[in-house]
Amino acid sequence: MGDVIISNRWLILAVLFFARTAMAFQFQSVGALSPLIIEEYGISLADIGLLIGLYLAPGVVVAIPGGAIAGRFGDKRIVGLSMVLMLIGSALISWGAGWESLISGRLIAGIGGVALNVVMTKMVVDWFVGREISTAMGIFINSWPVGIALALLTLPRVAASGGLELAWILVLTTTAISLALFLVFYSSPEEAPVAPTSIKLKKLPLYALLLAGSVWAFYNTALAMVFSFGPALLSERGLPLTSASSMTSLFMVVIAVSIPIGGFVADRTGRPNTVIIISLLSYTVLVPMILFLPVATVPASFLIVGFFFGLGAGPIISLPSTVLLPSVRAFGMGVYYTFYYAAMMAAPPLAGALADKVGSVGIVFVLGAALIVASMVTLGGFKRVSSASPLD
């Protein structure tokens, strides 16, 4: 029986991994196709930033109720409905007419993606809490860079051969496949916590969640500076779109390799804080340097930065599990993700507008380094608060 339980939880993790990969693939479709979208619709980099931010904007209002609703009506139902919304959004983008369809499609798909992200993270905690949690979380969130890298590698080439519509249809098809796999294979663990009929706020470590969510928010917004604007930066420096996207995807591929390594090292050594600090320092020091390097050296630079930066992702996203009681886990993860979505909504449009004003995309890499400094500050605050109020 023990072997069956172990194999089941890794199968469940694989299903959740693929579903979140489809979400990341859909999210990154705008960044991957940004030069073509700008040409097709006659828009600016600030507008591209708006489209990127719109996908995550619903998280500010959906993350908390999404976690609570999942606790009441069931995780699987809410995730299934979320993926249906992602399909509807893709359909609007694929076959709608004009700029308004792009905005509506991104918002609808984003509502689904937000709820999926919150509830699936809680699902992984339910299956792995007390059992390789940093490793499992590292693998799970690895789906984000994998999906982004796949979008950067495939979508520009598909659009080059069949136009934007064919690229949008590929996004829709990927989401449909992930929904089918999820409905067929996902089940809740036997020991899953029972959702309370009401949430007592005094049981929520709100300050600790604010700080943990801020660490994750700043980490991801800094990452977004690279994968969202990397193709535009390299195109600005004279590379064709396909080459620029391939170089940026290299950064995400290496992150995809290093994330589970970081989770494994954190679990084995029992020193997640050290892993996180190494990760954050690598970005702060190395990413701004890329702006001054010859284009020919960018792939090797991305290899180095991507590897070290990816190490911290698993330990960072595991922070809430150290302060949340099982009975409020779904609601607490919603609170945690609210800060993340607020930052991810605001950062890309602001970065795009800043790039337009300065006249160079490179400024967003400097902004990313500043965000990582903020992440280190909030991590220190979280460790002080969580050690003063340990989970019991």
PABA-17700 format. One record per residue (C-alpha): residue in one letter; x, y, z. Coordinates in pm, whole numbers, plus 32768, in hexadecimal, padded with zeros to 4 digits. Layout:
AXYZ ...
// end
This chain:
M800080008000 G811A80F08052 D81B180C47EF6 V805E810C7E56 I8037824E7F1D I819382C17EB9 S815D82777D47 N8008831D7D50 R808984627DDE W8199847A7CD5 L809A84317BC4 I7FBB85427C56 L80E4862E7C55 A812385DF7AE5 V7FB986317A8B L7FC387797B4D F811387C97AAF F808787A8794F A7F538879799F R802389947A2C T811089797904 A7FE489BC7823 M7F918AED78F7 A80F58B7378D6 F80EE8B2B7760 Q7FB08BF87741 F80358D11781C Q817C8D327759 S80D48D2C7603 V80C58EAA7600 G82328ED87662 A82A68DD27567 L81DF8E6F744C S82098FDA74B9 P82BD905F7381 L81B28FC472A0 I80969045737B I812B91A37376 E813D919571FA E7FE290FD71D0 Y7F2891E972B8 G8004931F72A7 I8038932B7421 S815A93897508 L823392D27603 A815893677715 D802C92BD7673 I80E99173766D G813191A277DE L7FBE91E17814 L7F5F909C7765 I80618FDD7832 G7FE690767978 L7E7590427922 Y7E9D8EC97932 L7F018EDB7A9F A7E32900D7AFC P7D008F3E7B6C G7DDA8EA67C7B V7DB48FDF7D4D V7C3F8F977D7A V7C278E247D25 A7D438D837DEB I7CA78D9B7F46 P7B408D3C7EEB G7BC88C367DF9 G7C788B817F14 A7B488B9D7FF6 I7A558B267EE7 A7B3389FC7E9C G7B2B89A3800C R79AF89AC8005 F795C890C7EB4 G7A8B88307E78 D7BE188687DE2 K7BA687957CAA R7A6388457C4A I7AFD899E7C69 V7C3689427BA6 G7B6488A37A93 L7A8F89DD7A79 S7BC98AB17A76 M7C5489F6794D V7B0A8A207894 L7B328B9978C3 M7C928B7E7836 L7BFF8AD37703 I7AF88BE376D8 G7C048CEF76EE S7CD88C3E75EA A7BAD8C237502 L7B6B8D98751A I7CD58DE774CA S7CE28CEC73AC W7BA18D4872FA G7B3C8E9A7387 A7B5E8FDC72C4 G7C5390E5732C W7CF491757462 E7BBA91517537 S7BBB8FD77508 L7D258FC67575 I7CD7908376B5 S7B9A8FBA7700 G7C428E7076B3 R7D6D8EBA7792 L7C8C8F2078B4 I7BA88DEE789D A7CCC8CFF7872 G7D7E8DAF798F I7C5B8D777A7E G7C778C037A37 G7DF18C027A4C V7DF08CBB7B98 A7CFF8BC87C3F L7DBA8A9F7BAC N7F058B1B7C35 V7E838B567D96 V7DC28A117DB8 M7EC589337D11 T7FD389B57DF9 K7EF689527F1D M7EC487FB7E7A V803B87C17E71 V805988237FE0 D7F3F87318038 W7FEF86137F88 F8155865C7FF9 V814D87168145 G8249866A8226 R82CA859F80FB E83CF8645801B I8307878A8016 S842088677F8B T847287647E80 A830587407E1B M82CF88B67E19 G840D88E37D51 I839287EE7C4B F823488857C46 I829C89EE7C18 N839789777B17 S826889617A34 W826C8ADE7A1C P83C48B027978 V838589C978A9 G82428A59781C I82E48BAA77DE A84118B0D7732 L832D8A3A7657 A82678B7075F5 L83A68C2B759B L842A8B0674D0 T82F08AA17415 L81FC8BC273F2 P82D78CB07324 R83258B947231 V81B88B2B7217 A814F8C9471DD A82618CC170D8 S81DA8B9B7011 G80628BBB704D G801F8D1370DD L7FB18D8A7234 E7E688CCB7225 L7F188B7B7207 A7FF28BD17334 W7EBC8C2B7401 I7E188AE1739D L7F498A23741A V7F1C8ACD756D L7DAD8A677574 T7DFE88FD7518 T7F0488DF762B T7E088958772D A7D00886276B3 I7DF0873B76D2 S7E57879F7831 L7CE987B8789B A7CA18659781A L7DCB85C578D1 F7D6E86757A15 L7C0485FE7A11 V7C6D849879CC F7D8F846E7ABF Y7D70855F7BE5 S7CEB84EE7D38 S7D0D85807E96 P7DEC84D77F9A E7D398403809C E7DC084DA81B6 A7D6286288114 P7CFA8727821D V7B88876C8243 A7B2F88D281EA P7A9C8995830F T793C8A1E82EF S79C38B788346 I7B198C18834C K7B988CAE8490 L7C868DC38431 K7D3C8DA5857A K7DB98C508503 L7E598CF383D3 P7FBD8D7683FA L7F698EA38322 Y80AD8F628357 A81808E2F830C L80B08DE981D4 L80DA8F528164 L82548F36817F A82678DDA80E2 G81848E497FC6 S825C8F7B7F90 V83978EA77F75 W82EF8DD07E6A A825D8F027DBD F83A88FBA7D9D Y845A8E7A7D30 N83628E3E7C17 T83468FA47BA2 A84C08FAE7B80 L84B08E6A7ABB A839D8F0079E3 M8481901E7982 V855F8F2178CF F84668E397829 S83698F4777CC F845B9047773F G85888F6E76E8 P85148F337580 A84D290A87551 L8627910175E7 L86E590147504 S8617907E73D5 E867191E5742D R87DE917C741E G87B490F572BD L87568F8572DF P86318EEB721D L84FF8E9772EF T85328D1E72E3 S869B8D3C735A A863D8E387468 S85298D5474E7 S86118C2674E2 M87168CDC75B2 T86108D4876AF S85818BEA76BD L86DE8B6B7711 F86CA8C327853 M857D8B8A78A8 V85FB8A30784A V871F8A4B793A I86358AC97A4B A8558899C7A08 V868588BB7A48 S86FC89717B81 I85AE899C7C37 P8587882D7CA1 I86FB88227CF4 G86CA89467DE2 G85A0889D7E86 F866287577EAE V879188097F43 A86B288CD8034 D8607878B80AA R874A86C580CC T881887D08178 G8703886A8248 R878389C481E5 P867A8A5C8101 N86D68BC08165 T88388B9680E2 V87B48B117F97 I86C78C3A7F7A I87D48D3D7FC1 I88C28CA77EBE S87A78CB57DC1 L874B8E1F7E05 L88B28E9E7E0B S88FD8DFC7CBC Y87EE8EC77C0F T8845900E7CBB V89B28FFA7C56 L89A98F4D7B03 V886E8FBA7A49 P88C7912C7A26 M8A1B90C0799C I896C901D7872 L8916917877EE F8A8591C677B8 L8AF6907A7726 P8B17903475B0 V89E68F85751E A8AB98E5374D2 T8AF78E1B7646 V89888E3676AF P89378CBF7693 A8A528C5E777F S89F18D78786C F88898D027872 L89028BA178C2 I89BB8C1979F7 V88B28D097A78 G87928C1C7A30 F88318AFB7AEC F887B8BB97C2D F873A8C867C2A G865E8B537C00 L86E98AAA7D38 G861B8B817E24 A84C08B517D8F G845F8A0F7E45 P84C88A837FA1 I84208BD67F6A I82CC8B4B7F08 S82E08A58802B L82EA8B788126 P816E8B808166 S816B8A0E81C2 T82428A6482F1 V813D8B528384 L7FE88AD0830B L7F0E89DC83CB P7E6E88CE82EB S7D0C89488331 V7D508A9F8299 R7E468A35818D A7D648A7B805F F7CFC8BD280DD G7E5D8C25814E M7EF18BD07FFA G7DF38CBD7F61 V7E6E8DD28046 Y7FD68D7C7FF4 Y7F9C8D8C7E7D T7EE28ED87E8E F80278F927EC7 Y80CC8ED47DAC Y7FB88F2A7CB7 A7FAF90987D1B A812190B67CCC M810B8FEB7B8B M7FE790BF7B14 A809C92097B4D A820491B87AEF P81F191657979 P8127929B7912 L8206937B79E6 A833D92D87956 G82BA92FF77F3 A8262946D782E L83BA94A978C8 A84619407779A D839794E676AF K83F6961D7774 V856995C9778C G8575954B7626 S861793FD767A V859492B076F8 G86D2927F77C5 I864B935378E2 V855D923C7945 F8686915C79A1 V86FE92667A94 L859E92767B22 G85A990FC7B51 A86E691177C23 A863D921D7D00 L851691317D32 I85FF901D7DA7 V869591067EAA A853291407F29 S85008FC77F31 M862E8F998014 V85AD90A38103 T845590018120 L84F18EA7814B G85A98F28827D G84628FAD8308 F83B38E6182CB K84BE8D998381 R84A48E7A84B1 V83288E6784BB S830E8CF28478 S84148C9A857F A835D8D6E867F S820F8CC28632 P825E8B5A85D2 L81538A748540 D80B8898A863E 
// end
